[in-house]
Amino acid sequence: MKPAKSNLRYVRVADEIRQSIIDGVIADGEKLPRQHELAKLHNVAFNTLKQALDLLSAEGYLIRKVGQGTFASIPENDFPTALVVDDEPQIRELLTRALRSLNWQAIAVESGEAALEVLETRSFDLIFLDLAMSGMNGAQTFKFIRDKDPDAQVAIVTGFPDSQLMARALETGPFAVMSKPFTLDELRNLLNSRARR
């Protein structure tokens, strides 16, 4: 099964804005136009622009100041990065917040297809991959990730560690496992064990 080209507009918009910041077209600290103006400028719906800005904020390329606006920023690459891939919004939010509380930069996407699209433009220190997702499941996504980058560090997140999908993922190669539900201490231990490798 080939990964579907997801054509995620918000990823393309985020790429354009990020590149403008990196190239200095938008200066570090410069205030961006209002969101409705930015949406028109990039010819996308407001919600699409909001997703792009959320992604850039998570990466550290934007700083939002309540009542003042959104400002460009060159992120400091001191923090490790994680990609969270889960079709459950609550799990994505919980894991992303937990990672940020442990000083990790975290970006979350809702599907295997979206993960592969993001991985076309950047790499991560660790990828948290839900096993039982609709569409492209975690085992299939893991195979595509490892085909692209054999050294990619992946943690499979699952409520069913003894499942058939887990057996299929194991055929692709080694990975860490984090059971659902998980505690902050379990997450911290997993991050520490990956850091020692």
N, C-alpha and C positions, 0 to 999 in steps of 0.2 A: 504494500500500500504506500503510495507516494503522499507526502504532505501536501495538503491543499494550499495554494497561494492565498493567504487570507486578505490581502489588500487592505490592511488596517490603515485607514486614513490618519488616525491620530498618531500612529508611529511615524508616518511620513512627515506630518506637520512637526512633530517633536524633533525629527532628524534635521529639518530645515532650520528651526529656531536654534537648536544646539550648535549646528555648524556655523550659523551667524555669530553666535557668542564666541565660539572657538576662534573663528577668523577675525574677530574684533569688529565686525560690521555692527554688532550690538555690543557696546563697551561694558566691561565689568562694572556693576553698580548702576548702569543706565536703567531708567524706568521704561517699561514696555508700554505700548498703547493699551487702552482699555480693552477688555476681553471681547466685547462685541466688534470693536474695530479690528482686532487681530483676526477674529473669525472671518470677517469680510475680506481682509487682506490675503488670507490663505484659502479663501473660497470654500470654507467648511461650515457645518452647523456649529452652534455654540457648544453643544455637548461634546462634539468631537474635539473642539479646541480645549475644552476643560480637561478631557482625558490626556491630551498632549501636555498641558501645563502640569497636571498631576504627576505624569511620568518625569518631566524635567525637574520638578520640585524634589521628587524622590532621589533623583540623580545628583542633586545639588546645583543644577544650572540656573535655578530660579529661587528667589526668596520672596515670599509673600508677606507683606506688612499690612495688617488690618487697618483700613481707613486711609492707607497711603498708596497702595498699588503693588504691582509685581515688578521685581528688579532682577536684572541679569546678574549671574554670579559664576565665577570660575571655581568649580569645586576643588577642595583639597582632597587628594586621593589617599589620605591617611587611613580611611576606614575601609574594611573589606566589604565586598559587594555580594548580594544574594539576589537570585531570581526566584520568586515564589510562583508556582504554577498549580492552581487549584480551581475547580469549577464551583466551589462553594464560597460565596462572598464573605461569610463570617470567618471561615478558616483563613482566607487570604488576608483579611483585616487583622485577625488575631496574630497570625504569624509575622506579618509585616511590622506591626507595632512591637511585638516581642523582640524582633531582630533589631529594630531601631533603638529600643531601650538598652540593648547590649552593644551599642555603637557600631552597628552594621548599616550600610546603605542597602535598602531593599526596594525592589520593584516587583509588583504583582501583576500577573496576567491570568485570564480565566480559562485558557485552553492550551492544548499541546500545539495547535496551529499557531496561536499567538506567541507562544514561547519560541518556536522556531523562527518566526519573523523577527522578534527582538534579538535573538542570537545571531542573526545575519549581520547586525551592526555593532554588537559589542559582546564581551565575554564577562563572566562572573566568577568570583572565587568559589561559590557554592550555589547549586541549583536545588531547590526543594520542589519535588515533583510528586503530585498526588497520583496514586496508582489507578483508582477507579474513577476516571472522568468520562463524561459523555463525549461523543465524537472520537477523536484520537485519544486512546487511553494512555496511561502513564508508561506502560511497557513499550508501546509503539514509539512514544515520544522519546523515551530513554534511548532506544535503538538509533533514532535519527540524530540525537545529540551526540552519542558516542561515535557514530559514523563520521560526523563533522569534526569532532574533537575527542580523540581517544582518551585524553587526560582530563576531561571535564569531571569535576567533583560533583557528585549527585547524591542527594539524600531522598530516598523514597519515603513519602508520608502516607501511611495507610492505617485503616482500622481493621484490615484483614491480612495480617502478615503471612498466613498460611494458604493464601489463595492461589489459584491457577495463574492469575496475572503476575503474582510475585515470582512464580517459577519461570514464567516467560521472561521477566526482567532479568533474572539471574543468568539466563542464557547469554545475555548481552555483555555482562561483565560485573565487576564488583561495585558496590555502592553502600552507603550508610542507610540505616533504617530508623525512622522515627514513627512510633505508633501514635495513632489518634485515640483518645485525647492525650495531649502531652503537657508537661509542666514546664515552667520557665527554667527550672534546674536541669531537666532533661535536655532542653534546647541548648543551654549553656554548655553542658557536658559534651554534646555532639559537636558544637562549634569548637570547643577546646581540643577535642580529639582530632578534628580535621586540621586545626592549626599546627599540631605537632607533626604532621606528615611531611 
